[in-house]
Amino acid sequence: MTKRDVRLSGGELKALLLSDEDGFRKVLQTVVQETL
């Protein structure tokens, strides 16, 4: 299994979430999938 290490600053994360209506959903989905 490939391990991904993605690090974002608070400002970068906020910009990502605000740039797309589904930004939070996409981030949450990725976190949950990586956890499983």
Full PDB file with SEQRES, HELIX, SHEET, SSBOND, CRYST1, ORIGX, SCALE, CONECT and MASTER records, all heavy atoms in Angstrom:
SEQRES   1 A   36  MET THR LYS ARG ASP VAL ARG LEU SER GLY GLY GLU LEU          
SEQRES   2 A   36  LYS ALA LEU LEU LEU SER ASP GLU ASP GLY PHE ARG LYS          
SEQRES   3 A   36  VAL LEU GLN THR VAL VAL GLN GLU THR LEU                      
HELIX    1 AA1 GLY A   10  SER A   19  1                                  10    
HELIX    2 AA2 GLY A   23  THR A   35  1                                  13    
CRYST1    1.000    1.000    1.000  90.00  90.00  90.00 P 1           1          
ORIGX1      1.000000  0.000000  0.000000        0.00000                         
ORIGX2      0.000000  1.000000  0.000000        0.00000                         
ORIGX3      0.000000  0.000000  1.000000        0.00000                         
SCALE1      1.000000  0.000000  0.000000        0.00000                         
SCALE2      0.000000  1.000000  0.000000        0.00000                         
SCALE3      0.000000  0.000000  1.000000        0.00000                         
ATOM      1  N   MET A   1       0.845  -1.170   0.000  1.00  0.00           N  
ATOM      2  CA  MET A   1       0.000   0.000   0.000  1.00  0.00           C  
ATOM      3  C   MET A   1       0.891   1.234   0.000  1.00  0.00           C  
ATOM      4  O   MET A   1       1.874   1.311   0.706  1.00  0.00           O  
ATOM      5  CB  MET A   1      -0.898  -0.008   1.230  1.00  0.00           C  
ATOM      6  CG  MET A   1      -1.788   1.211   1.317  1.00  0.00           C  
ATOM      7  SD  MET A   1      -2.875   1.186   2.748  1.00  0.00           S  
ATOM      8  CE  MET A   1      -4.165   0.155   2.109  1.00  0.00           C  
ATOM      9  N   THR A   2       0.511   2.213  -0.793  1.00  0.00           N  
ATOM     10  CA  THR A   2       1.267   3.443  -0.885  1.00  0.00           C  
ATOM     11  C   THR A   2       0.845   4.402   0.209  1.00  0.00           C  
ATOM     12  O   THR A   2      -0.331   4.623   0.433  1.00  0.00           O  
ATOM     13  CB  THR A   2       1.019   4.118  -2.252  1.00  0.00           C  
ATOM     14  OG1 THR A   2       1.368   3.207  -3.281  1.00  0.00           O  
ATOM     15  CG2 THR A   2       1.839   5.377  -2.384  1.00  0.00           C  
ATOM     16  N   LYS A   3       1.823   4.964   0.885  1.00  0.00           N  
ATOM     17  CA  LYS A   3       1.533   5.929   1.944  1.00  0.00           C  
ATOM     18  C   LYS A   3       1.709   7.329   1.380  1.00  0.00           C  
ATOM     19  O   LYS A   3       2.727   7.640   0.777  1.00  0.00           O  
ATOM     20  CB  LYS A   3       2.483   5.726   3.121  1.00  0.00           C  
ATOM     21  CG  LYS A   3       2.205   6.665   4.254  1.00  0.00           C  
ATOM     22  CD  LYS A   3       3.129   6.389   5.421  1.00  0.00           C  
ATOM     23  CE  LYS A   3       2.846   7.364   6.536  1.00  0.00           C  
ATOM     24  NZ  LYS A   3       3.739   7.162   7.658  1.00  0.00           N  
ATOM     25  N   ARG A   4       0.687   8.155   1.570  1.00  0.00           N  
ATOM     26  CA  ARG A   4       0.748   9.537   1.110  1.00  0.00           C  
ATOM     27  C   ARG A   4       0.973  10.443   2.308  1.00  0.00           C  
ATOM     28  O   ARG A   4       0.353  10.277   3.343  1.00  0.00           O  
ATOM     29  CB  ARG A   4      -0.558   9.946   0.441  1.00  0.00           C  
ATOM     30  CG  ARG A   4      -0.742   9.318  -0.900  1.00  0.00           C  
ATOM     31  CD  ARG A   4      -1.935   9.926  -1.568  1.00  0.00           C  
ATOM     32  NE  ARG A   4      -2.884   8.867  -1.830  1.00  0.00           N  
ATOM     33  CZ  ARG A   4      -4.083   9.044  -2.304  1.00  0.00           C  
ATOM     34  NH1 ARG A   4      -4.523  10.241  -2.534  1.00  0.00           N  
ATOM     35  NH2 ARG A   4      -4.862   8.027  -2.526  1.00  0.00           N  
ATOM     36  N   ASP A   5       1.856  11.390   2.143  1.00  0.00           N  
ATOM     37  CA  ASP A   5       2.119  12.369   3.196  1.00  0.00           C  
ATOM     38  C   ASP A   5       1.877  13.752   2.608  1.00  0.00           C  
ATOM     39  O   ASP A   5       2.711  14.289   1.897  1.00  0.00           O  
ATOM     40  CB  ASP A   5       3.544  12.239   3.698  1.00  0.00           C  
ATOM     41  CG  ASP A   5       3.815  13.116   4.899  1.00  0.00           C  
ATOM     42  OD1 ASP A   5       2.849  13.556   5.548  1.00  0.00           O  
ATOM     43  OD2 ASP A   5       4.996  13.352   5.183  1.00  0.00           O  
ATOM     44  N   VAL A   6       0.706  14.286   2.878  1.00  0.00           N  
ATOM     45  CA  VAL A   6       0.333  15.598   2.355  1.00  0.00           C  
ATOM     46  C   VAL A   6       0.214  16.552   3.524  1.00  0.00           C  
ATOM     47  O   VAL A   6      -0.501  16.279   4.481  1.00  0.00           O  
ATOM     48  CB  VAL A   6      -1.013  15.510   1.602  1.00  0.00           C  
ATOM     49  CG1 VAL A   6      -1.420  16.884   1.097  1.00  0.00           C  
ATOM     50  CG2 VAL A   6      -0.932  14.509   0.470  1.00  0.00           C  
ATOM     51  N   ARG A   7       0.920  17.634   3.434  1.00  0.00           N  
ATOM     52  CA  ARG A   7       0.883  18.629   4.508  1.00  0.00           C  
ATOM     53  C   ARG A   7       0.471  19.969   3.923  1.00  0.00           C  
ATOM     54  O   ARG A   7       1.046  20.442   2.957  1.00  0.00           O  
ATOM     55  CB  ARG A   7       2.248  18.753   5.166  1.00  0.00           C  
ATOM     56  CG  ARG A   7       2.647  17.471   5.859  1.00  0.00           C  
ATOM     57  CD  ARG A   7       4.068  17.559   6.355  1.00  0.00           C  
ATOM     58  NE  ARG A   7       4.503  16.233   6.756  1.00  0.00           N  
ATOM     59  CZ  ARG A   7       4.829  15.922   7.995  1.00  0.00           C  
ATOM     60  NH1 ARG A   7       4.790  16.830   8.927  1.00  0.00           N  
ATOM     61  NH2 ARG A   7       5.210  14.702   8.285  1.00  0.00           N  
ATOM     62  N   LEU A   8      -0.536  20.563   4.536  1.00  0.00           N  
ATOM     63  CA  LEU A   8      -1.009  21.867   4.113  1.00  0.00           C  
ATOM     64  C   LEU A   8      -0.990  22.812   5.307  1.00  0.00           C  
ATOM     65  O   LEU A   8      -1.267  22.399   6.427  1.00  0.00           O  
ATOM     66  CB  LEU A   8      -2.457  21.781   3.599  1.00  0.00           C  
ATOM     67  CG  LEU A   8      -2.719  20.935   2.372  1.00  0.00           C  
ATOM     68  CD1 LEU A   8      -4.213  20.838   2.122  1.00  0.00           C  
ATOM     69  CD2 LEU A   8      -2.029  21.519   1.162  1.00  0.00           C  
ATOM     70  N   SER A   9      -0.688  24.062   5.031  1.00  0.00           N  
ATOM     71  CA  SER A   9      -0.790  25.044   6.105  1.00  0.00           C  
ATOM     72  C   SER A   9      -2.263  25.362   6.319  1.00  0.00           C  
ATOM     73  O   SER A   9      -3.116  25.024   5.504  1.00  0.00           O  
ATOM     74  CB  SER A   9      -0.031  26.315   5.729  1.00  0.00           C  
ATOM     75  OG  SER A   9      -0.724  27.010   4.707  1.00  0.00           O  
ATOM     76  N   GLY A  10      -2.575  26.010   7.415  1.00  0.00           N  
ATOM     77  CA  GLY A  10      -3.962  26.374   7.703  1.00  0.00           C  
ATOM     78  C   GLY A  10      -4.562  27.219   6.594  1.00  0.00           C  
ATOM     79  O   GLY A  10      -5.705  27.025   6.199  1.00  0.00           O  
ATOM     80  N   GLY A  11      -3.789  28.152   6.080  1.00  0.00           N  
ATOM     81  CA  GLY A  11      -4.269  29.026   5.004  1.00  0.00           C  
ATOM     82  C   GLY A  11      -4.531  28.259   3.719  1.00  0.00           C  
ATOM     83  O   GLY A  11      -5.506  28.511   3.012  1.00  0.00           O  
ATOM     84  N   GLU A  12      -3.637  27.332   3.397  1.00  0.00           N  
ATOM     85  CA  GLU A  12      -3.822  26.513   2.196  1.00  0.00           C  
ATOM     86  C   GLU A  12      -5.051  25.632   2.312  1.00  0.00           C  
ATOM     87  O   GLU A  12      -5.805  25.477   1.352  1.00  0.00           O  
ATOM     88  CB  GLU A  12      -2.584  25.644   1.950  1.00  0.00           C  
ATOM     89  CG  GLU A  12      -1.360  26.424   1.546  1.00  0.00           C  
ATOM     90  CD  GLU A  12      -0.109  25.575   1.502  1.00  0.00           C  
ATOM     91  OE1 GLU A  12       0.019  24.636   2.320  1.00  0.00           O  
ATOM     92  OE2 GLU A  12       0.731  25.852   0.640  1.00  0.00           O  
ATOM     93  N   LEU A  13      -5.257  25.055   3.483  1.00  0.00           N  
ATOM     94  CA  LEU A  13      -6.424  24.199   3.697  1.00  0.00           C  
ATOM     95  C   LEU A  13      -7.703  25.023   3.588  1.00  0.00           C  
ATOM     96  O   LEU A  13      -8.662  24.607   2.941  1.00  0.00           O  
ATOM     97  CB  LEU A  13      -6.342  23.520   5.057  1.00  0.00           C  
ATOM     98  CG  LEU A  13      -7.507  22.598   5.414  1.00  0.00           C  
ATOM     99  CD1 LEU A  13      -7.666  21.495   4.389  1.00  0.00           C  
ATOM    100  CD2 LEU A  13      -7.317  22.016   6.794  1.00  0.00           C  
ATOM    101  N   LYS A  14      -7.712  26.193   4.192  1.00  0.00           N  
ATOM    102  CA  LYS A  14      -8.893  27.052   4.126  1.00  0.00           C  
ATOM    103  C   LYS A  14      -9.186  27.447   2.683  1.00  0.00           C  
ATOM    104  O   LYS A  14     -10.342  27.409   2.249  1.00  0.00           O  
ATOM    105  CB  LYS A  14      -8.666  28.296   4.977  1.00  0.00           C  
ATOM    106  CG  LYS A  14      -9.859  29.202   5.056  1.00  0.00           C  
ATOM    107  CD  LYS A  14      -9.596  30.375   5.997  1.00  0.00           C  
ATOM    108  CE  LYS A  14     -10.790  31.291   6.072  1.00  0.00           C  
ATOM    109  NZ  LYS A  14     -10.560  32.420   6.977  1.00  0.00           N  
ATOM    110  N   ALA A  15      -8.173  27.799   1.918  1.00  0.00           N  
ATOM    111  CA  ALA A  15      -8.359  28.171   0.513  1.00  0.00           C  
ATOM    112  C   ALA A  15      -8.908  26.993  -0.284  1.00  0.00           C  
ATOM    113  O   ALA A  15      -9.786  27.170  -1.136  1.00  0.00           O  
ATOM    114  CB  ALA A  15      -7.037  28.645  -0.084  1.00  0.00           C  
ATOM    115  N   LEU A  16      -8.422  25.801  -0.018  1.00  0.00           N  
ATOM    116  CA  LEU A  16      -8.906  24.614  -0.715  1.00  0.00           C  
ATOM    117  C   LEU A  16     -10.374  24.372  -0.415  1.00  0.00           C  
ATOM    118  O   LEU A  16     -11.168  24.109  -1.313  1.00  0.00           O  
ATOM    119  CB  LEU A  16      -8.079  23.385  -0.305  1.00  0.00           C  
ATOM    120  CG  LEU A  16      -8.553  22.036  -0.842  1.00  0.00           C  
ATOM    121  CD1 LEU A  16      -8.430  21.991  -2.350  1.00  0.00           C  
ATOM    122  CD2 LEU A  16      -7.761  20.911  -0.218  1.00  0.00           C  
ATOM    123  N   LEU A  17     -10.736  24.480   0.853  1.00  0.00           N  
ATOM    124  CA  LEU A  17     -12.123  24.229   1.243  1.00  0.00           C  
ATOM    125  C   LEU A  17     -13.073  25.287   0.681  1.00  0.00           C  
ATOM    126  O   LEU A  17     -14.208  24.978   0.332  1.00  0.00           O  
ATOM    127  CB  LEU A  17     -12.239  24.180   2.772  1.00  0.00           C  
ATOM    128  CG  LEU A  17     -11.522  23.016   3.444  1.00  0.00           C  
ATOM    129  CD1 LEU A  17     -11.633  23.141   4.955  1.00  0.00           C  
ATOM    130  CD2 LEU A  17     -12.053  21.680   2.977  1.00  0.00           C  
ATOM    131  N   LEU A  18     -12.621  26.520   0.590  1.00  0.00           N  
ATOM    132  CA  LEU A  18     -13.480  27.597   0.115  1.00  0.00           C  
ATOM    133  C   LEU A  18     -13.517  27.701  -1.405  1.00  0.00           C  
ATOM    134  O   LEU A  18     -14.421  28.327  -1.950  1.00  0.00           O  
ATOM    135  CB  LEU A  18     -13.033  28.935   0.709  1.00  0.00           C  
ATOM    136  CG  LEU A  18     -13.191  29.056   2.224  1.00  0.00           C  
ATOM    137  CD1 LEU A  18     -12.620  30.388   2.696  1.00  0.00           C  
ATOM    138  CD2 LEU A  18     -14.651  28.923   2.636  1.00  0.00           C  
ATOM    139  N   SER A  19     -12.570  27.089  -2.092  1.00  0.00           N  
ATOM    140  CA  SER A  19     -12.494  27.201  -3.546  1.00  0.00           C  
ATOM    141  C   SER A  19     -13.489  26.302  -4.262  1.00  0.00           C  
ATOM    142  O   SER A  19     -13.744  26.478  -5.445  1.00  0.00           O  
ATOM    143  CB  SER A  19     -11.084  26.873  -4.029  1.00  0.00           C  
ATOM    144  OG  SER A  19     -10.816  25.488  -3.846  1.00  0.00           O  
ATOM    145  N   ASP A  20     -14.054  25.364  -3.567  1.00  0.00           N  
ATOM    146  CA  ASP A  20     -14.935  24.375  -4.189  1.00  0.00           C  
ATOM    147  C   ASP A  20     -16.103  24.099  -3.254  1.00  0.00           C  
ATOM    148  O   ASP A  20     -15.906  23.937  -2.054  1.00  0.00           O  
ATOM    149  CB  ASP A  20     -14.134  23.089  -4.432  1.00  0.00           C  
ATOM    150  CG  ASP A  20     -14.903  22.038  -5.206  1.00  0.00           C  
ATOM    151  OD1 ASP A  20     -16.039  22.291  -5.609  1.00  0.00           O  
ATOM    152  OD2 ASP A  20     -14.342  20.948  -5.391  1.00  0.00           O  
ATOM    153  N   GLU A  21     -17.311  24.058  -3.805  1.00  0.00           N  
ATOM    154  CA  GLU A  21     -18.484  23.784  -2.973  1.00  0.00           C  
ATOM    155  C   GLU A  21     -18.350  22.467  -2.226  1.00  0.00           C  
ATOM    156  O   GLU A  21     -18.784  22.338  -1.092  1.00  0.00           O  
ATOM    157  CB  GLU A  21     -19.753  23.727  -3.830  1.00  0.00           C  
ATOM    158  CG  GLU A  21     -20.221  25.075  -4.324  1.00  0.00           C  
ATOM    159  CD  GLU A  21     -21.507  24.956  -5.115  1.00  0.00           C  
ATOM    160  OE1 GLU A  21     -22.088  23.854  -5.173  1.00  0.00           O  
ATOM    161  OE2 GLU A  21     -21.917  25.970  -5.687  1.00  0.00           O  
ATOM    162  N   ASP A  22     -17.779  21.484  -2.866  1.00  0.00           N  
ATOM    163  CA  ASP A  22     -17.636  20.165  -2.262  1.00  0.00           C  
ATOM    164  C   ASP A  22     -16.236  19.939  -1.692  1.00  0.00           C  
ATOM    165  O   ASP A  22     -15.832  18.801  -1.474  1.00  0.00           O  
ATOM    166  CB  ASP A  22     -17.951  19.079  -3.290  1.00  0.00           C  
ATOM    167  CG  ASP A  22     -19.415  19.068  -3.703  1.00  0.00           C  
ATOM    168  OD1 ASP A  22     -20.269  19.388  -2.854  1.00  0.00           O  
ATOM    169  OD2 ASP A  22     -19.705  18.751  -4.867  1.00  0.00           O  
ATOM    170  N   GLY A  23     -15.508  21.021  -1.448  1.00  0.00           N  
ATOM    171  CA  GLY A  23     -14.134  20.900  -0.956  1.00  0.00           C  
ATOM    172  C   GLY A  23     -14.049  20.133   0.347  1.00  0.00           C  
ATOM    173  O   GLY A  23     -13.232  19.226   0.487  1.00  0.00           O  
ATOM    174  N   PHE A  24     -14.913  20.476   1.309  1.00  0.00           N  
ATOM    175  CA  PHE A  24     -14.884  19.795   2.594  1.00  0.00           C  
ATOM    176  C   PHE A  24     -15.222  18.326   2.432  1.00  0.00           C  
ATOM    177  O   PHE A  24     -14.588  17.463   3.035  1.00  0.00           O  
ATOM    178  CB  PHE A  24     -15.850  20.452   3.583  1.00  0.00           C  
ATOM    179  CG  PHE A  24     -15.847  19.779   4.934  1.00  0.00           C  
ATOM    180  CD1 PHE A  24     -14.765  19.917   5.779  1.00  0.00           C  
ATOM    181  CD2 PHE A  24     -16.905  18.990   5.327  1.00  0.00           C  
ATOM    182  CE1 PHE A  24     -14.743  19.285   7.018  1.00  0.00           C  
ATOM    183  CE2 PHE A  24     -16.897  18.358   6.559  1.00  0.00           C  
ATOM    184  CZ  PHE A  24     -15.813  18.512   7.406  1.00  0.00           C  
ATOM    185  N   ARG A  25     -16.207  18.024   1.607  1.00  0.00           N  
ATOM    186  CA  ARG A  25     -16.611  16.633   1.376  1.00  0.00           C  
ATOM    187  C   ARG A  25     -15.447  15.829   0.788  1.00  0.00           C  
ATOM    188  O   ARG A  25     -15.186  14.705   1.195  1.00  0.00           O  
ATOM    189  CB  ARG A  25     -17.808  16.576   0.435  1.00  0.00           C  
ATOM    190  CG  ARG A  25     -18.273  15.146   0.178  1.00  0.00           C  
ATOM    191  CD  ARG A  25     -19.436  15.104  -0.771  1.00  0.00           C  
ATOM    192  NE  ARG A  25     -20.558  15.817  -0.186  1.00  0.00           N  
ATOM    193  CZ  ARG A  25     -21.663  16.102  -0.841  1.00  0.00           C  
ATOM    194  NH1 ARG A  25     -21.805  15.749  -2.101  1.00  0.00           N  
ATOM    195  NH2 ARG A  25     -22.638  16.753  -0.245  1.00  0.00           N  
ATOM    196  N   LYS A  26     -14.729  16.426  -0.156  1.00  0.00           N  
ATOM    197  CA  LYS A  26     -13.595  15.732  -0.782  1.00  0.00           C  
ATOM    198  C   LYS A  26     -12.477  15.475   0.231  1.00  0.00           C  
ATOM    199  O   LYS A  26     -11.894  14.396   0.256  1.00  0.00           O  
ATOM    200  CB  LYS A  26     -13.068  16.538  -1.963  1.00  0.00           C  
ATOM    201  CG  LYS A  26     -14.026  16.571  -3.128  1.00  0.00           C  
ATOM    202  CD  LYS A  26     -13.495  17.463  -4.225  1.00  0.00           C  
ATOM    203  CE  LYS A  26     -14.496  17.574  -5.362  1.00  0.00           C  
ATOM    204  NZ  LYS A  26     -14.011  18.464  -6.422  1.00  0.00           N  
ATOM    205  N   VAL A  27     -12.179  16.484   1.045  1.00  0.00           N  
ATOM    206  CA  VAL A  27     -11.131  16.321   2.057  1.00  0.00           C  
ATOM    207  C   VAL A  27     -11.526  15.254   3.064  1.00  0.00           C  
ATOM    208  O   VAL A  27     -10.744  14.369   3.400  1.00  0.00           O  
ATOM    209  CB  VAL A  27     -10.832  17.664   2.764  1.00  0.00           C  
ATOM    210  CG1 VAL A  27      -9.928  17.452   3.970  1.00  0.00           C  
ATOM    211  CG2 VAL A  27     -10.222  18.650   1.793  1.00  0.00           C  
ATOM    212  N   LEU A  28     -12.766  15.320   3.539  1.00  0.00           N  
ATOM    213  CA  LEU A  28     -13.253  14.342   4.508  1.00  0.00           C  
ATOM    214  C   LEU A  28     -13.230  12.934   3.923  1.00  0.00           C  
ATOM    215  O   LEU A  28     -12.817  11.980   4.581  1.00  0.00           O  
ATOM    216  CB  LEU A  28     -14.659  14.706   4.972  1.00  0.00           C  
ATOM    217  CG  LEU A  28     -15.261  13.805   6.041  1.00  0.00           C  
ATOM    218  CD1 LEU A  28     -14.407  13.812   7.298  1.00  0.00           C  
ATOM    219  CD2 LEU A  28     -16.678  14.249   6.358  1.00  0.00           C  
ATOM    220  N   GLN A  29     -13.649  12.791   2.687  1.00  0.00           N  
ATOM    221  CA  GLN A  29     -13.658  11.487   2.032  1.00  0.00           C  
ATOM    222  C   GLN A  29     -12.237  10.920   1.943  1.00  0.00           C  
ATOM    223  O   GLN A  29     -12.014   9.737   2.233  1.00  0.00           O  
ATOM    224  CB  GLN A  29     -14.254  11.596   0.634  1.00  0.00           C  
ATOM    225  CG  GLN A  29     -14.323  10.276  -0.104  1.00  0.00           C  
ATOM    226  CD  GLN A  29     -14.934  10.430  -1.488  1.00  0.00           C  
ATOM    227  OE1 GLN A  29     -15.041  11.529  -2.015  1.00  0.00           O  
ATOM    228  NE2 GLN A  29     -15.351   9.340  -2.071  1.00  0.00           N  
ATOM    229  N   THR A  30     -11.281  11.756   1.590  1.00  0.00           N  
ATOM    230  CA  THR A  30      -9.893  11.309   1.496  1.00  0.00           C  
ATOM    231  C   THR A  30      -9.364  10.875   2.858  1.00  0.00           C  
ATOM    232  O   THR A  30      -8.717   9.831   2.978  1.00  0.00           O  
ATOM    233  CB  THR A  30      -9.014  12.437   0.913  1.00  0.00           C  
ATOM    234  OG1 THR A  30      -9.498  12.777  -0.364  1.00  0.00           O  
ATOM    235  CG2 THR A  30      -7.562  11.997   0.828  1.00  0.00           C  
ATOM    236  N   VAL A  31      -9.659  11.655   3.887  1.00  0.00           N  
ATOM    237  CA  VAL A  31      -9.190  11.321   5.238  1.00  0.00           C  
ATOM    238  C   VAL A  31      -9.784   9.989   5.693  1.00  0.00           C  
ATOM    239  O   VAL A  31      -9.069   9.131   6.222  1.00  0.00           O  
ATOM    240  CB  VAL A  31      -9.541  12.450   6.233  1.00  0.00           C  
ATOM    241  CG1 VAL A  31      -9.310  12.012   7.673  1.00  0.00           C  
ATOM    242  CG2 VAL A  31      -8.750  13.697   5.914  1.00  0.00           C  
ATOM    243  N   VAL A  32     -11.076   9.808   5.478  1.00  0.00           N  
ATOM    244  CA  VAL A  32     -11.729   8.562   5.898  1.00  0.00           C  
ATOM    245  C   VAL A  32     -11.158   7.381   5.133  1.00  0.00           C  
ATOM    246  O   VAL A  32     -10.853   6.327   5.718  1.00  0.00           O  
ATOM    247  CB  VAL A  32     -13.259   8.654   5.723  1.00  0.00           C  
ATOM    248  CG1 VAL A  32     -13.918   7.304   5.912  1.00  0.00           C  
ATOM    249  CG2 VAL A  32     -13.837   9.658   6.695  1.00  0.00           C  
ATOM    250  N   GLN A  33     -10.964   7.521   3.841  1.00  0.00           N  
ATOM    251  CA  GLN A  33     -10.427   6.412   3.048  1.00  0.00           C  
ATOM    252  C   GLN A  33      -9.010   6.067   3.468  1.00  0.00           C  
ATOM    253  O   GLN A  33      -8.627   4.897   3.508  1.00  0.00           O  
ATOM    254  CB  GLN A  33     -10.486   6.743   1.565  1.00  0.00           C  
ATOM    255  CG  GLN A  33     -11.895   6.671   1.029  1.00  0.00           C  
ATOM    256  CD  GLN A  33     -11.969   6.936  -0.463  1.00  0.00           C  
ATOM    257  OE1 GLN A  33     -10.968   7.173  -1.124  1.00  0.00           O  
ATOM    258  NE2 GLN A  33     -13.179   6.900  -0.988  1.00  0.00           N  
ATOM    259  N   GLU A  34      -8.202   7.080   3.761  1.00  0.00           N  
ATOM    260  CA  GLU A  34      -6.830   6.826   4.194  1.00  0.00           C  
ATOM    261  C   GLU A  34      -6.809   6.149   5.553  1.00  0.00           C  
ATOM    262  O   GLU A  34      -5.942   5.327   5.835  1.00  0.00           O  
ATOM    263  CB  GLU A  34      -6.027   8.128   4.229  1.00  0.00           C  
ATOM    264  CG  GLU A  34      -5.740   8.725   2.871  1.00  0.00           C  
ATOM    265  CD  GLU A  34      -4.852   7.838   2.034  1.00  0.00           C  
ATOM    266  OE1 GLU A  34      -3.886   7.246   2.556  1.00  0.00           O  
ATOM    267  OE2 GLU A  34      -5.109   7.754   0.819  1.00  0.00           O  
ATOM    268  N   THR A  35      -7.768   6.499   6.401  1.00  0.00           N  
ATOM    269  CA  THR A  35      -7.849   5.898   7.727  1.00  0.00           C  
ATOM    270  C   THR A  35      -8.216   4.421   7.637  1.00  0.00           C  
ATOM    271  O   THR A  35      -7.690   3.589   8.379  1.00  0.00           O  
ATOM    272  CB  THR A  35      -8.876   6.649   8.606  1.00  0.00           C  
ATOM    273  OG1 THR A  35      -8.474   8.007   8.689  1.00  0.00           O  
ATOM    274  CG2 THR A  35      -8.951   6.054   9.982  1.00  0.00           C  
ATOM    275  N   LEU A  36      -9.144   4.116   6.739  1.00  0.00           N  
ATOM    276  CA  LEU A  36      -9.581   2.725   6.591  1.00  0.00           C  
ATOM    277  C   LEU A  36      -8.476   1.921   5.941  1.00  0.00           C  
ATOM    278  O   LEU A  36      -8.285   0.787   6.157  1.00  0.00           O  
ATOM    279  CB  LEU A  36     -10.845   2.654   5.722  1.00  0.00           C  
ATOM    280  CG  LEU A  36     -12.071   3.321   6.332  1.00  0.00           C  
ATOM    281  CD1 LEU A  36     -13.218   3.269   5.332  1.00  0.00           C  
ATOM    282  CD2 LEU A  36     -12.488   2.654   7.624  1.00  0.00           C  
TER     283      LEU A  36                                                      
MASTER        0    0    0    2    0    0    0    6  282    1    0    3          
END                                                                             
